[in-house]
């Protein structure tokens, strides 16, 4: 099983704000006035950096292991399904047109499924993942 969360480094600056960076995304940085705000901003930043990478058809790395002093930042729910499909297509090694053929839909439907700005129904993403032999399982944990 795989957890959709990336390690984040939370450090205070000289003004007392919490700066957040991501080892897996060296150009992604954000901050917040306190722990809750910094985590909220980190989740938003993570979603944005993943969305931009997907839109550019760039590699989106799988999360590295959590190291001492780091905190897990969850991938926002609005992009988890799209990211899972993005990885699955690359892992299986098929084209978007081949996936469309297997789903019996037009290729534009698959493109929209992968478009971070398009509000794709989760059922469509689940169906596409099933065709690729994948499944998203939802869980929740204490926020400790």
N, C-alpha and C positions, 0 to 999 in steps of 0.2 A: 504494500500500500504506500501511497505517496501523499505527502502533506504539502498543500499549496501555501507555503510561507517561506520567506527569505530572511536570512540573518541581517539584522541592522545594528549599527554601532551608534549608541546614544552617548554623547559627551556634552558636558556643559561648556559654554564659551565664557569669556571674561565678563559678559553682561548677565550671566545666569541663565541664558536661553539654552535649551537642549538642541544640539545639532545632531542630525541623523544622516548617516551615509550607509551605503550598501556595498559590501565587498563584491557582489556579483554584478553590480551596475556602477562602475567607478564614476560615471558622470552624474549620477542621481544623488541629490542632496536636498534636505529640507530642514525645518526647525519648528520649534514650538515653545511657548512660554512655560509649560509644565509637562509632566510625563504624559498626561492624557491628550493634550493638544499635540504634542510631538508625535505620539503614536497615530493620531488621526491624520495628521499631515503626512506621516510616513506611508500610511496605507494609500492615501491619495497619490502621493509621488510614485509609489511602486506601480499602481495601476496605470498611471500616465506613461512611465518609462516602458512598461510592457506593451501598452497599446501602440506607442510610437514605433517600437521595434517590430511589432507584428505588421503594422501598416507599411513599413519599409522592407518587409520580407526578410528581416535580419534574424540572426540567431538570438533566441531567448534562452539563456542558460537555465538548466535545472538548478535549484537552490543548492548552494554549498552547505557543508556541515556547520552546525552552530558551534561557535568557539566561546571560550570563557569571556565574559563581559559583553556578549552580544545578546540581543533579544530577537525573538521571531516576530516578523511583521507579516500578517496574513495578506495574501493576494485578495483584492476586493472581489466580492461575489459577482459583480457585473461582468468580470472578464475571465473568471475561472474556467467556465465551459469553453469559451473561445480559445483560451490558452491550451487547455487539454486537447482540443481538436487540432490546433496548430502543431503541437508536439506529436500527436498521433499520426497525422499525415506525413510528417517528416520521418518519423520512426519507421512506419510501414513502407515509406518510399513510393507513394502513389501521387499522381497529379490530382489537381482539383477536378479536372474533367473526368478522370477515372472514378473519383468519389461520387461525382454527380451521376455518372452512369449507374453505379452500384445502388444509389439511392433513388434512381429513376426521377431525377429532377434536372432542371437546367443548371448549367455551370454558374450562372449568376446567383443562384440560390446558395451554392457552396461559398462563393466569394463573399456574399453577405454574412454568412455564418462566421467567417473569419474577420470581418470588418468590425473593429472595436467600436465604431460609431453607430453601427446598425443594431437595433433592438431585436435580435433574433429570439424566437421562442425557445425555451430550454428543451422542449420536447424534440425539436429538430436537431439540436446539438447532440442530445442523448442518442437519437437514432443514428446519426452519423458516427458517433463513437462506437456504438454497438457493431456497425458494419465493419469497423476497423479492429474489432475485438477488444475494445476498451469500455470502461464504465466509470462514471463518477459516483462515489459514495460520499454522502454528506455526514458529518459528525460535528459534535461540538464539545468543547473542553472548558474547564474552569480557566478564567482569564488571569491566573496567578502570575 
